[in-house]
Structure formats: C-alpha cells, structure tokens
Amino acid sequence: MKKIFIVLVGLLLMVSFGCSSEEDKTASEKAKETVIEAQDKAEEMADDAATATKEAADEVQDKAEEMADDADK
C-alpha cells in the first residue's frame, strides 16, 4: 500500500510540475484548435446529411408521382 501511495504522489508531482506555463499555453491552444476543427467537421457532416436527405426525398417524391401517373392510366 505504501508503494502505491508513493507512486501516486510521484505521478502527481510529475504532472503538476512537468509542464511549464508556456507548454500549458501551447497545449491549451492545440486543444482549442482541435475543438474548432471538430466543430467545423460536424457542421460539414450535418450539411452533407441534410443535402443527402433532401435529394432522397426528392427522388421519392418523383417516384411517387410516376406511380400515381401509372395508376391513373
């Protein structure tokens, strides 16, 4: 139990003092950039999905109109 405690304290010290403030800023900036990129990609995927859904709905509507015309004949 003592060894685990010592290891945990060592890890906490390494994490606490392992990064300088400049490295913290760099890591923070990289994290922000990653979040922004993920948001942009999500928006792009949502737009693509909306376009695909609209196209599929248009195709279904066209097919329904064709079937309605065939039923009238």
mmCIF file of the N, C-alpha and C atoms, coordinates in Angstrom:
data_MODEL
# 
_entry.id   MODEL 
# 
loop_
_atom_site.group_PDB 
_atom_site.id 
_atom_site.type_symbol 
_atom_site.label_atom_id 
_atom_site.label_alt_id 
_atom_site.label_comp_id 
_atom_site.label_asym_id 
_atom_site.label_entity_id 
_atom_site.label_seq_id 
_atom_site.pdbx_PDB_ins_code 
_atom_site.Cartn_x 
_atom_site.Cartn_y 
_atom_site.Cartn_z 
_atom_site.occupancy 
_atom_site.B_iso_or_equiv 
_atom_site.pdbx_formal_charge 
_atom_site.auth_seq_id 
_atom_site.auth_comp_id 
_atom_site.auth_asym_id 
_atom_site.auth_atom_id 
_atom_site.pdbx_PDB_model_num 
ATOM 1   N N  . MET A 1 1  ? 0.826   -1.190 0.000   1.00 0.00 ? 1  MET A N  1 
ATOM 2   C CA . MET A 1 1  ? 0.000   0.000  0.000   1.00 0.00 ? 1  MET A CA 1 
ATOM 3   C C  . MET A 1 1  ? 0.872   1.256  0.000   1.00 0.00 ? 1  MET A C  1 
ATOM 4   N N  . LYS A 1 2  ? 1.978   1.189  0.747   1.00 0.00 ? 2  LYS A N  1 
ATOM 5   C CA . LYS A 1 2  ? 2.880   2.335  0.803   1.00 0.00 ? 2  LYS A CA 1 
ATOM 6   C C  . LYS A 1 2  ? 3.497   2.610  -0.567  1.00 0.00 ? 2  LYS A C  1 
ATOM 7   N N  . LYS A 1 3  ? 3.841   1.542  -1.276  1.00 0.00 ? 3  LYS A N  1 
ATOM 8   C CA . LYS A 1 3  ? 4.470   1.702  -2.588  1.00 0.00 ? 3  LYS A CA 1 
ATOM 9   C C  . LYS A 1 3  ? 3.499   2.350  -3.570  1.00 0.00 ? 3  LYS A C  1 
ATOM 10  N N  . ILE A 1 4  ? 2.239   1.949  -3.515  1.00 0.00 ? 4  ILE A N  1 
ATOM 11  C CA . ILE A 1 4  ? 1.235   2.533  -4.406  1.00 0.00 ? 4  ILE A CA 1 
ATOM 12  C C  . ILE A 1 4  ? 1.070   4.020  -4.096  1.00 0.00 ? 4  ILE A C  1 
ATOM 13  N N  . PHE A 1 5  ? 1.032   4.360  -2.815  1.00 0.00 ? 5  PHE A N  1 
ATOM 14  C CA . PHE A 1 5  ? 0.902   5.750  -2.402  1.00 0.00 ? 5  PHE A CA 1 
ATOM 15  C C  . PHE A 1 5  ? 2.085   6.573  -2.911  1.00 0.00 ? 5  PHE A C  1 
ATOM 16  N N  . ILE A 1 6  ? 3.294   6.035  -2.777  1.00 0.00 ? 6  ILE A N  1 
ATOM 17  C CA . ILE A 1 6  ? 4.499   6.742  -3.219  1.00 0.00 ? 6  ILE A CA 1 
ATOM 18  C C  . ILE A 1 6  ? 4.467   6.939  -4.732  1.00 0.00 ? 6  ILE A C  1 
ATOM 19  N N  . VAL A 1 7  ? 4.038   5.925  -5.448  1.00 0.00 ? 7  VAL A N  1 
ATOM 20  C CA . VAL A 1 7  ? 3.945   6.031  -6.910  1.00 0.00 ? 7  VAL A CA 1 
ATOM 21  C C  . VAL A 1 7  ? 2.928   7.093  -7.301  1.00 0.00 ? 7  VAL A C  1 
ATOM 22  N N  . LEU A 1 8  ? 1.775   7.092  -6.629  1.00 0.00 ? 8  LEU A N  1 
ATOM 23  C CA . LEU A 1 8  ? 0.753   8.097  -6.932  1.00 0.00 ? 8  LEU A CA 1 
ATOM 24  C C  . LEU A 1 8  ? 1.237   9.507  -6.642  1.00 0.00 ? 8  LEU A C  1 
ATOM 25  N N  . VAL A 1 9  ? 1.923   9.686  -5.520  1.00 0.00 ? 9  VAL A N  1 
ATOM 26  C CA . VAL A 1 9  ? 2.465   11.004 -5.189  1.00 0.00 ? 9  VAL A CA 1 
ATOM 27  C C  . VAL A 1 9  ? 3.487   11.406 -6.245  1.00 0.00 ? 9  VAL A C  1 
ATOM 28  N N  . GLY A 1 10 ? 4.322   10.493 -6.659  1.00 0.00 ? 10 GLY A N  1 
ATOM 29  C CA . GLY A 1 10 ? 5.308   10.778 -7.694  1.00 0.00 ? 10 GLY A CA 1 
ATOM 30  C C  . GLY A 1 10 ? 4.652   11.190 -9.002  1.00 0.00 ? 10 GLY A C  1 
ATOM 31  N N  . LEU A 1 11 ? 3.599   10.473 -9.380  1.00 0.00 ? 11 LEU A N  1 
ATOM 32  C CA . LEU A 1 11 ? 2.889   10.821 -10.611 1.00 0.00 ? 11 LEU A CA 1 
ATOM 33  C C  . LEU A 1 11 ? 2.233   12.196 -10.513 1.00 0.00 ? 11 LEU A C  1 
ATOM 34  N N  . LEU A 1 12 ? 1.655   12.485 -9.356  1.00 0.00 ? 12 LEU A N  1 
ATOM 35  C CA . LEU A 1 12 ? 1.045   13.801 -9.167  1.00 0.00 ? 12 LEU A CA 1 
ATOM 36  C C  . LEU A 1 12 ? 2.082   14.914 -9.265  1.00 0.00 ? 12 LEU A C  1 
ATOM 37  N N  . LEU A 1 13 ? 3.248   14.690 -8.686  1.00 0.00 ? 13 LEU A N  1 
ATOM 38  C CA . LEU A 1 13 ? 4.306   15.696 -8.775  1.00 0.00 ? 13 LEU A CA 1 
ATOM 39  C C  . LEU A 1 13 ? 4.771   15.876 -10.217 1.00 0.00 ? 13 LEU A C  1 
ATOM 40  N N  . MET A 1 14 ? 4.904   14.779 -10.934 1.00 0.00 ? 14 MET A N  1 
ATOM 41  C CA . MET A 1 14 ? 5.328   14.862 -12.330 1.00 0.00 ? 14 MET A CA 1 
ATOM 42  C C  . MET A 1 14 ? 4.311   15.623 -13.160 1.00 0.00 ? 14 MET A C  1 
ATOM 43  N N  . VAL A 1 15 ? 3.053   15.351 -12.928 1.00 0.00 ? 15 VAL A N  1 
ATOM 44  C CA . VAL A 1 15 ? 2.005   16.039 -13.680 1.00 0.00 ? 15 VAL A CA 1 
ATOM 45  C C  . VAL A 1 15 ? 1.940   17.502 -13.292 1.00 0.00 ? 15 VAL A C  1 
ATOM 46  N N  . SER A 1 16 ? 2.052   17.781 -12.015 1.00 0.00 ? 16 SER A N  1 
ATOM 47  C CA . SER A 1 16 ? 1.951   19.167 -11.534 1.00 0.00 ? 16 SER A CA 1 
ATOM 48  C C  . SER A 1 16 ? 3.099   20.040 -12.009 1.00 0.00 ? 16 SER A C  1 
ATOM 49  N N  . PHE A 1 17 ? 4.295   19.534 -11.966 1.00 0.00 ? 17 PHE A N  1 
ATOM 50  C CA . PHE A 1 17 ? 5.467   20.342 -12.275 1.00 0.00 ? 17 PHE A CA 1 
ATOM 51  C C  . PHE A 1 17 ? 6.135   19.962 -13.594 1.00 0.00 ? 17 PHE A C  1 
ATOM 52  N N  . GLY A 1 18 ? 5.555   19.033 -14.300 1.00 0.00 ? 18 GLY A N  1 
ATOM 53  C CA . GLY A 1 18 ? 6.177   18.551 -15.529 1.00 0.00 ? 18 GLY A CA 1 
ATOM 54  C C  . GLY A 1 18 ? 6.062   19.522 -16.683 1.00 0.00 ? 18 GLY A C  1 
ATOM 55  N N  . CYS A 1 19 ? 5.027   20.341 -16.693 1.00 0.00 ? 19 CYS A N  1 
ATOM 56  C CA . CYS A 1 19 ? 4.813   21.270 -17.793 1.00 0.00 ? 19 CYS A CA 1 
ATOM 57  C C  . CYS A 1 19 ? 5.072   22.695 -17.322 1.00 0.00 ? 19 CYS A C  1 
ATOM 58  N N  . SER A 1 20 ? 5.799   23.436 -18.147 1.00 0.00 ? 20 SER A N  1 
ATOM 59  C CA . SER A 1 20 ? 5.963   24.850 -17.834 1.00 0.00 ? 20 SER A CA 1 
ATOM 60  C C  . SER A 1 20 ? 4.710   25.587 -18.281 1.00 0.00 ? 20 SER A C  1 
ATOM 61  N N  . SER A 1 21 ? 4.597   26.842 -17.927 1.00 0.00 ? 21 SER A N  1 
ATOM 62  C CA . SER A 1 21 ? 3.407   27.611 -18.288 1.00 0.00 ? 21 SER A CA 1 
ATOM 63  C C  . SER A 1 21 ? 3.309   27.783 -19.798 1.00 0.00 ? 21 SER A C  1 
ATOM 64  N N  . GLU A 1 22 ? 4.450   27.877 -20.483 1.00 0.00 ? 22 GLU A N  1 
ATOM 65  C CA . GLU A 1 22 ? 4.439   28.007 -21.939 1.00 0.00 ? 22 GLU A CA 1 
ATOM 66  C C  . GLU A 1 22 ? 3.888   26.741 -22.587 1.00 0.00 ? 22 GLU A C  1 
ATOM 67  N N  . GLU A 1 23 ? 4.287   25.599 -22.070 1.00 0.00 ? 23 GLU A N  1 
ATOM 68  C CA . GLU A 1 23 ? 3.778   24.337 -22.592 1.00 0.00 ? 23 GLU A CA 1 
ATOM 69  C C  . GLU A 1 23 ? 2.282   24.216 -22.323 1.00 0.00 ? 23 GLU A C  1 
ATOM 70  N N  . ASP A 1 24 ? 1.840   24.736 -21.180 1.00 0.00 ? 24 ASP A N  1 
ATOM 71  C CA . ASP A 1 24 ? 0.413   24.727 -20.867 1.00 0.00 ? 24 ASP A CA 1 
ATOM 72  C C  . ASP A 1 24 ? -0.363  25.547 -21.884 1.00 0.00 ? 24 ASP A C  1 
ATOM 73  N N  . LYS A 1 25 ? 0.168   26.728 -22.231 1.00 0.00 ? 25 LYS A N  1 
ATOM 74  C CA . LYS A 1 25 ? -0.498  27.574 -23.220 1.00 0.00 ? 25 LYS A CA 1 
ATOM 75  C C  . LYS A 1 25 ? -0.546  26.882 -24.568 1.00 0.00 ? 25 LYS A C  1 
ATOM 76  N N  . THR A 1 26 ? 0.547   26.255 -24.950 1.00 0.00 ? 26 THR A N  1 
ATOM 77  C CA . THR A 1 26 ? 0.596   25.562 -26.223 1.00 0.00 ? 26 THR A CA 1 
ATOM 78  C C  . THR A 1 26 ? -0.411  24.416 -26.234 1.00 0.00 ? 26 THR A C  1 
ATOM 79  N N  . ALA A 1 27 ? -0.470  23.673 -25.152 1.00 0.00 ? 27 ALA A N  1 
ATOM 80  C CA . ALA A 1 27 ? -1.417  22.566 -25.075 1.00 0.00 ? 27 ALA A CA 1 
ATOM 81  C C  . ALA A 1 27 ? -2.846  23.086 -25.113 1.00 0.00 ? 27 ALA A C  1 
ATOM 82  N N  . SER A 1 28 ? -3.084  24.200 -24.455 1.00 0.00 ? 28 SER A N  1 
ATOM 83  C CA . SER A 1 28 ? -4.408  24.802 -24.444 1.00 0.00 ? 28 SER A CA 1 
ATOM 84  C C  . SER A 1 28 ? -4.795  25.269 -25.847 1.00 0.00 ? 28 SER A C  1 
ATOM 85  N N  . GLU A 1 29 ? -3.869  25.896 -26.539 1.00 0.00 ? 29 GLU A N  1 
ATOM 86  C CA . GLU A 1 29 ? -4.138  26.358 -27.894 1.00 0.00 ? 29 GLU A CA 1 
ATOM 87  C C  . GLU A 1 29 ? -4.409  25.183 -28.825 1.00 0.00 ? 29 GLU A C  1 
ATOM 88  N N  . LYS A 1 30 ? -3.632  24.121 -28.688 1.00 0.00 ? 30 LYS A N  1 
ATOM 89  C CA . LYS A 1 30 ? -3.844  22.939 -29.521 1.00 0.00 ? 30 LYS A CA 1 
ATOM 90  C C  . LYS A 1 30 ? -5.211  22.321 -29.246 1.00 0.00 ? 30 LYS A C  1 
ATOM 91  N N  . ALA A 1 31 ? -5.600  22.304 -27.983 1.00 0.00 ? 31 ALA A N  1 
ATOM 92  C CA . ALA A 1 31 ? -6.905  21.756 -27.621 1.00 0.00 ? 31 ALA A CA 1 
ATOM 93  C C  . ALA A 1 31 ? -8.021  22.593 -28.235 1.00 0.00 ? 31 ALA A C  1 
ATOM 94  N N  . LYS A 1 32 ? -7.878  23.922 -28.178 1.00 0.00 ? 32 LYS A N  1 
ATOM 95  C CA . LYS A 1 32 ? -8.883  24.803 -28.776 1.00 0.00 ? 32 LYS A CA 1 
ATOM 96  C C  . LYS A 1 32 ? -8.980  24.576 -30.285 1.00 0.00 ? 32 LYS A C  1 
ATOM 97  N N  . GLU A 1 33 ? -7.826  24.463 -30.947 1.00 0.00 ? 33 GLU A N  1 
ATOM 98  C CA . GLU A 1 33 ? -7.821  24.224 -32.388 1.00 0.00 ? 33 GLU A CA 1 
ATOM 99  C C  . GLU A 1 33 ? -8.498  22.904 -32.725 1.00 0.00 ? 33 GLU A C  1 
ATOM 100 N N  . THR A 1 34 ? -8.235  21.894 -31.915 1.00 0.00 ? 34 THR A N  1 
ATOM 101 C CA . THR A 1 34 ? -8.845  20.594 -32.148 1.00 0.00 ? 34 THR A CA 1 
ATOM 102 C C  . THR A 1 34 ? -10.360 20.669 -31.996 1.00 0.00 ? 34 THR A C  1 
ATOM 103 N N  . VAL A 1 35 ? -10.817 21.393 -30.997 1.00 0.00 ? 35 VAL A N  1 
ATOM 104 C CA . VAL A 1 35 ? -12.262 21.546 -30.787 1.00 0.00 ? 35 VAL A CA 1 
ATOM 105 C C  . VAL A 1 35 ? -12.892 22.290 -31.958 1.00 0.00 ? 35 VAL A C  1 
ATOM 106 N N  . ILE A 1 36 ? -12.247 23.341 -32.409 1.00 0.00 ? 36 ILE A N  1 
ATOM 107 C CA . ILE A 1 36 ? -12.775 24.118 -33.539 1.00 0.00 ? 36 ILE A CA 1 
ATOM 108 C C  . ILE A 1 36 ? -12.832 23.253 -34.798 1.00 0.00 ? 36 ILE A C  1 
ATOM 109 N N  . GLU A 1 37 ? -11.780 22.484 -35.048 1.00 0.00 ? 37 GLU A N  1 
ATOM 110 C CA . GLU A 1 37 ? -11.774 21.598 -36.210 1.00 0.00 ? 37 GLU A CA 1 
ATOM 111 C C  . GLU A 1 37 ? -12.890 20.566 -36.119 1.00 0.00 ? 37 GLU A C  1 
ATOM 112 N N  . ALA A 1 38 ? -13.104 20.030 -34.930 1.00 0.00 ? 38 ALA A N  1 
ATOM 113 C CA . ALA A 1 38 ? -14.166 19.044 -34.746 1.00 0.00 ? 38 ALA A CA 1 
ATOM 114 C C  . ALA A 1 38 ? -15.534 19.674 -34.984 1.00 0.00 ? 38 ALA A C  1 
ATOM 115 N N  . GLN A 1 39 ? -15.721 20.907 -34.511 1.00 0.00 ? 39 GLN A N  1 
ATOM 116 C CA . GLN A 1 39 ? -16.993 21.597 -34.738 1.00 0.00 ? 39 GLN A CA 1 
ATOM 117 C C  . GLN A 1 39 ? -17.221 21.848 -36.226 1.00 0.00 ? 39 GLN A C  1 
ATOM 118 N N  . ASP A 1 40 ? -16.177 22.291 -36.911 1.00 0.00 ? 40 ASP A N  1 
ATOM 119 C CA . ASP A 1 40 ? -16.294 22.541 -38.348 1.00 0.00 ? 40 ASP A CA 1 
ATOM 120 C C  . ASP A 1 40 ? -16.643 21.262 -39.102 1.00 0.00 ? 40 ASP A C  1 
ATOM 121 N N  . LYS A 1 41 ? -15.988 20.187 -38.724 1.00 0.00 ? 41 LYS A N  1 
ATOM 122 C CA . LYS A 1 41 ? -16.246 18.905 -39.387 1.00 0.00 ? 41 LYS A CA 1 
ATOM 123 C C  . LYS A 1 41 ? -17.674 18.437 -39.111 1.00 0.00 ? 41 LYS A C  1 
ATOM 124 N N  . ALA A 1 42 ? -18.136 18.631 -37.883 1.00 0.00 ? 42 ALA A N  1 
ATOM 125 C CA . ALA A 1 42 ? -19.503 18.233 -37.534 1.00 0.00 ? 42 ALA A CA 1 
ATOM 126 C C  . ALA A 1 42 ? -20.519 19.043 -38.336 1.00 0.00 ? 42 ALA A C  1 
ATOM 127 N N  . GLU A 1 43 ? -20.270 20.351 -38.481 1.00 0.00 ? 43 GLU A N  1 
ATOM 128 C CA . GLU A 1 43 ? -21.169 21.186 -39.277 1.00 0.00 ? 43 GLU A CA 1 
ATOM 129 C C  . GLU A 1 43 ? -21.182 20.739 -40.736 1.00 0.00 ? 43 GLU A C  1 
ATOM 130 N N  . GLU A 1 44 ? -20.012 20.423 -41.258 1.00 0.00 ? 44 GLU A N  1 
ATOM 131 C CA . GLU A 1 44 ? -19.907 19.965 -42.637 1.00 0.00 ? 44 GLU A CA 1 
ATOM 132 C C  . GLU A 1 44 ? -20.666 18.651 -42.837 1.00 0.00 ? 44 GLU A C  1 
ATOM 133 N N  . MET A 1 45 ? -20.514 17.750 -41.888 1.00 0.00 ? 45 MET A N  1 
ATOM 134 C CA . MET A 1 45 ? -21.213 16.468 -41.978 1.00 0.00 ? 45 MET A CA 1 
ATOM 135 C C  . MET A 1 45 ? -22.725 16.657 -41.873 1.00 0.00 ? 45 MET A C  1 
ATOM 136 N N  . ALA A 1 46 ? -23.161 17.583 -41.026 1.00 0.00 ? 46 ALA A N  1 
ATOM 137 C CA . ALA A 1 46 ? -24.591 17.855 -40.893 1.00 0.00 ? 46 ALA A CA 1 
ATOM 138 C C  . ALA A 1 46 ? -25.140 18.427 -42.193 1.00 0.00 ? 46 ALA A C  1 
ATOM 139 N N  . ASP A 1 47 ? -24.391 19.329 -42.817 1.00 0.00 ? 47 ASP A N  1 
ATOM 140 C CA . ASP A 1 47 ? -24.817 19.888 -44.105 1.00 0.00 ? 47 ASP A CA 1 
ATOM 141 C C  . ASP A 1 47 ? -24.902 18.802 -45.178 1.00 0.00 ? 47 ASP A C  1 
ATOM 142 N N  . ASP A 1 48 ? -23.900 17.929 -45.206 1.00 0.00 ? 48 ASP A N  1 
ATOM 143 C CA . ASP A 1 48 ? -23.906 16.829 -46.171 1.00 0.00 ? 48 ASP A CA 1 
ATOM 144 C C  . ASP A 1 48 ? -25.097 15.903 -45.946 1.00 0.00 ? 48 ASP A C  1 
ATOM 145 N N  . ALA A 1 49 ? -25.396 15.627 -44.688 1.00 0.00 ? 49 ALA A N  1 
ATOM 146 C CA . ALA A 1 49 ? -26.525 14.758 -44.370 1.00 0.00 ? 49 ALA A CA 1 
ATOM 147 C C  . ALA A 1 49 ? -27.843 15.413 -44.784 1.00 0.00 ? 49 ALA A C  1 
ATOM 148 N N  . ALA A 1 50 ? -27.957 16.709 -44.558 1.00 0.00 ? 50 ALA A N  1 
ATOM 149 C CA . ALA A 1 50 ? -29.176 17.424 -44.943 1.00 0.00 ? 50 ALA A CA 1 
ATOM 150 C C  . ALA A 1 50 ? -29.350 17.403 -46.456 1.00 0.00 ? 50 ALA A C  1 
ATOM 151 N N  . THR A 1 51 ? -28.274 17.607 -47.177 1.00 0.00 ? 51 THR A N  1 
ATOM 152 C CA . THR A 1 51 ? -28.330 17.578 -48.634 1.00 0.00 ? 51 THR A CA 1 
ATOM 153 C C  . THR A 1 51 ? -28.731 16.196 -49.134 1.00 0.00 ? 51 THR A C  1 
ATOM 154 N N  . ALA A 1 52 ? -28.120 15.170 -48.571 1.00 0.00 ? 52 ALA A N  1 
ATOM 155 C CA . ALA A 1 52 ? -28.440 13.801 -48.977 1.00 0.00 ? 52 ALA A CA 1 
ATOM 156 C C  . ALA A 1 52 ? -29.901 13.466 -48.667 1.00 0.00 ? 52 ALA A C  1 
ATOM 157 N N  . THR A 1 53 ? -30.399 13.923 -47.532 1.00 0.00 ? 53 THR A N  1 
ATOM 158 C CA . THR A 1 53 ? -31.790 13.666 -47.157 1.00 0.00 ? 53 THR A CA 1 
ATOM 159 C C  . THR A 1 53 ? -32.738 14.363 -48.114 1.00 0.00 ? 53 THR A C  1 
ATOM 160 N N  . LYS A 1 54 ? -32.419 15.608 -48.477 1.00 0.00 ? 54 LYS A N  1 
ATOM 161 C CA . LYS A 1 54 ? -33.267 16.347 -49.416 1.00 0.00 ? 54 LYS A CA 1 
ATOM 162 C C  . LYS A 1 54 ? -33.283 15.663 -50.774 1.00 0.00 ? 54 LYS A C  1 
ATOM 163 N N  . GLU A 1 55 ? -32.122 15.235 -51.238 1.00 0.00 ? 55 GLU A N  1 
ATOM 164 C CA . GLU A 1 55 ? -32.054 14.550 -52.529 1.00 0.00 ? 55 GLU A CA 1 
ATOM 165 C C  . GLU A 1 55 ? -32.858 13.256 -52.501 1.00 0.00 ? 55 GLU A C  1 
ATOM 166 N N  . ALA A 1 56 ? -32.755 12.512 -51.418 1.00 0.00 ? 56 ALA A N  1 
ATOM 167 C CA . ALA A 1 56 ? -33.514 11.266 -51.305 1.00 0.00 ? 56 ALA A CA 1 
ATOM 168 C C  . ALA A 1 56 ? -35.012 11.552 -51.272 1.00 0.00 ? 56 ALA A C  1 
ATOM 169 N N  . ALA A 1 57 ? -35.414 12.596 -50.576 1.00 0.00 ? 57 ALA A N  1 
ATOM 170 C CA . ALA A 1 57 ? -36.834 12.956 -50.517 1.00 0.00 ? 57 ALA A CA 1 
ATOM 171 C C  . ALA A 1 57 ? -37.341 13.364 -51.893 1.00 0.00 ? 57 ALA A C  1 
ATOM 172 N N  . ASP A 1 58 ? -36.533 14.093 -52.641 1.00 0.00 ? 58 ASP A N  1 
ATOM 173 C CA . ASP A 1 58 ? -36.922 14.486 -53.999 1.00 0.00 ? 58 ASP A CA 1 
ATOM 174 C C  . ASP A 1 58 ? -37.096 13.259 -54.896 1.00 0.00 ? 58 ASP A C  1 
ATOM 175 N N  . GLU A 1 59 ? -36.189 12.307 -54.770 1.00 0.00 ? 59 GLU A N  1 
ATOM 176 C CA . GLU A 1 59 ? -36.290 11.080 -55.563 1.00 0.00 ? 59 GLU A CA 1 
ATOM 177 C C  . GLU A 1 59 ? -37.555 10.301 -55.218 1.00 0.00 ? 59 GLU A C  1 
ATOM 178 N N  . VAL A 1 60 ? -37.857 10.226 -53.938 1.00 0.00 ? 60 VAL A N  1 
ATOM 179 C CA . VAL A 1 60 ? -39.064 9.508  -53.505 1.00 0.00 ? 60 VAL A CA 1 
ATOM 180 C C  . VAL A 1 60 ? -40.308 10.211 -54.038 1.00 0.00 ? 60 VAL A C  1 
ATOM 181 N N  . GLN A 1 61 ? -40.303 11.531 -53.980 1.00 0.00 ? 61 GLN A N  1 
ATOM 182 C CA . GLN A 1 61 ? -41.447 12.284 -54.483 1.00 0.00 ? 61 GLN A CA 1 
ATOM 183 C C  . GLN A 1 61 ? -41.628 12.057 -55.986 1.00 0.00 ? 61 GLN A C  1 
ATOM 184 N N  . ASP A 1 62 ? -40.531 12.092 -56.739 1.00 0.00 ? 62 ASP A N  1 
ATOM 185 C CA . ASP A 1 62 ? -40.606 11.845 -58.176 1.00 0.00 ? 62 ASP A CA 1 
ATOM 186 C C  . ASP A 1 62 ? -41.156 10.451 -58.461 1.00 0.00 ? 62 ASP A C  1 
ATOM 187 N N  . LYS A 1 63 ? -40.669 9.472  -57.726 1.00 0.00 ? 63 LYS A N  1 
ATOM 188 C CA . LYS A 1 63 ? -41.128 8.094  -57.923 1.00 0.00 ? 63 LYS A CA 1 
ATOM 189 C C  . LYS A 1 63 ? -42.608 7.968  -57.574 1.00 0.00 ? 63 LYS A C  1 
ATOM 190 N N  . ALA A 1 64 ? -43.043 8.632  -56.517 1.00 0.00 ? 64 ALA A N  1 
ATOM 191 C CA . ALA A 1 64 ? -44.450 8.582  -56.130 1.00 0.00 ? 64 ALA A CA 1 
ATOM 192 C C  . ALA A 1 64 ? -45.325 9.216  -57.205 1.00 0.00 ? 64 ALA A C  1 
ATOM 193 N N  . GLU A 1 65 ? -44.865 10.309 -57.772 1.00 0.00 ? 65 GLU A N  1 
ATOM 194 C CA . GLU A 1 65 ? -45.616 10.956 -58.851 1.00 0.00 ? 65 GLU A CA 1 
ATOM 195 C C  . GLU A 1 65 ? -45.715 10.045 -60.065 1.00 0.00 ? 65 GLU A C  1 
ATOM 196 N N  . GLU A 1 66 ? -44.619 9.372  -60.395 1.00 0.00 ? 66 GLU A N  1 
ATOM 197 C CA . GLU A 1 66 ? -44.641 8.425  -61.523 1.00 0.00 ? 66 GLU A CA 1 
ATOM 198 C C  . GLU A 1 66 ? -45.630 7.297  -61.263 1.00 0.00 ? 66 GLU A C  1 
ATOM 199 N N  . MET A 1 67 ? -45.610 6.766  -60.044 1.00 0.00 ? 67 MET A N  1 
ATOM 200 C CA . MET A 1 67 ? -46.516 5.672  -59.712 1.00 0.00 ? 67 MET A CA 1 
ATOM 201 C C  . MET A 1 67 ? -47.971 6.143  -59.734 1.00 0.00 ? 67 MET A C  1 
ATOM 202 N N  . ALA A 1 68 ? -48.220 7.377  -59.308 1.00 0.00 ? 68 ALA A N  1 
ATOM 203 C CA . ALA A 1 68 ? -49.567 7.925  -59.332 1.00 0.00 ? 68 ALA A CA 1 
ATOM 204 C C  . ALA A 1 68 ? -50.040 8.102  -60.784 1.00 0.00 ? 68 ALA A C  1 
ATOM 205 N N  . ASP A 1 69 ? -49.143 8.542  -61.646 1.00 0.00 ? 69 ASP A N  1 
ATOM 206 C CA . ASP A 1 69 ? -49.489 8.680  -63.061 1.00 0.00 ? 69 ASP A CA 1 
ATOM 207 C C  . ASP A 1 69 ? -49.791 7.329  -63.690 1.00 0.00 ? 69 ASP A C  1 
ATOM 208 N N  . ASP A 1 70 ? -48.991 6.314  -63.340 1.00 0.00 ? 70 ASP A N  1 
ATOM 209 C CA . ASP A 1 70 ? -49.214 4.966  -63.866 1.00 0.00 ? 70 ASP A CA 1 
ATOM 210 C C  . ASP A 1 70 ? -50.527 4.398  -63.359 1.00 0.00 ? 70 ASP A C  1 
ATOM 211 N N  . ALA A 1 71 ? -50.904 4.715  -62.152 1.00 0.00 ? 71 ALA A N  1 
ATOM 212 C CA . ALA A 1 71 ? -52.151 4.208  -61.575 1.00 0.00 ? 71 ALA A CA 1 
ATOM 213 C C  . ALA A 1 71 ? -53.354 4.826  -62.263 1.00 0.00 ? 71 ALA A C  1 
ATOM 214 N N  . ASP A 1 72 ? -53.208 6.062  -62.724 1.00 0.00 ? 72 ASP A N  1 
ATOM 215 C CA . ASP A 1 72 ? -54.318 6.745  -63.414 1.00 0.00 ? 72 ASP A CA 1 
ATOM 216 C C  . ASP A 1 72 ? -54.564 6.161  -64.803 1.00 0.00 ? 72 ASP A C  1 
ATOM 217 N N  . LYS A 1 73 ? -53.586 5.561  -65.397 1.00 0.00 ? 73 LYS A N  1 
ATOM 218 C CA . LYS A 1 73 ? -53.710 5.050  -66.783 1.00 0.00 ? 73 LYS A CA 1 
ATOM 219 C C  . LYS A 1 73 ? -54.401 3.741  -66.825 1.00 0.00 ? 73 LYS A C  1 
# 
